[in-house]
Amino acid sequence: MSGRLYRALSQLHQQVQEKIEVAERSPAPDWVRISELKRRKLSIKDKMKRILEDGRGALSPRSLTGAVRRPSQRIPLSGDI
């Protein structure tokens, strides 16, 4: 599963890179859009890195869309300690 997810993320990363390149070549580049695309590309790269580090690919398919990933473990609050 993690291999397929990694390949899908890799393809998505390449597609976003191509969109960035097209946007930058525009006569009047939309720098806000380019910045958003670069953030998305970095997010995808981080997910790919986590897959390689974890070796388990514990990302849901929804996380491919850029949705916020919630931590799997509960973070203790100051009153819980």
N, C-alpha and C positions, 0 to 999 in steps of 0.2 A: 504494500500500500504506500509506504513512504517513498519508494522509487517513482511510482506514478505521480504522486503529489509533487515531488521534486521536479520532475520533467514538466508538469503542467505549470508550475511556478516559473521555471526557466523560460518556457515559451511566453508566458505572460510578461516576464521581465523584458524579453526581447521586443515584444509588441509595444510596450510602454516606451522603450528606448527609441524605437522607430518613430513613434508619435512625437517624442521630444525633438528628434532631429528634423522632422517635417516642420514642426512649429517654429523652431529656431531659424529655419531657412525662409520663413515667411517675410514678405516685405515690411510688415508691421507686426512683429512678434507680440503675442499676448503673454507677458512675463508672469502674470499671476497664474495662468493656465500651465505654463512651463514649470513653474515652481511646484504646483500641485502634482504634476506628472512626476517630477523628480522625487517628491516625498513618497509618492506611491511606489516608485521604482525601488527606493531605499527600503520601504516596508517589505516589499516582496523579497528583496535580498536578505533582510533580517530573518524572514520566515525560512528561507532556504538554508541559511546558516544554522538556525535552530534544528532543522531536520537533520542536518549533518552531525551536529553536536549531540542531539538526543538519540539519534539512531532509531527513533520510534515513530516520528512523523505524527505527533499527537495534535495536529491542527485539523479543525473541521473544514469541510468544503466551503462553508459560509465565510471562513476567514479569507478565502481567495478574493472576495468582493471588496475587501478593505474594512469589513466590520470590525469593531473593537473585540479583541480576544480577552475574555475574562480569565483571571488566574484560576487554576484548578484547585489550589489550596486556599483555605480561608486565612486571611491575614488577621492576627490577633490585635484587638484594640487595647488601649491602655488599661481599661477596666477588666479585661479578660486575663491579665497576667497575674 
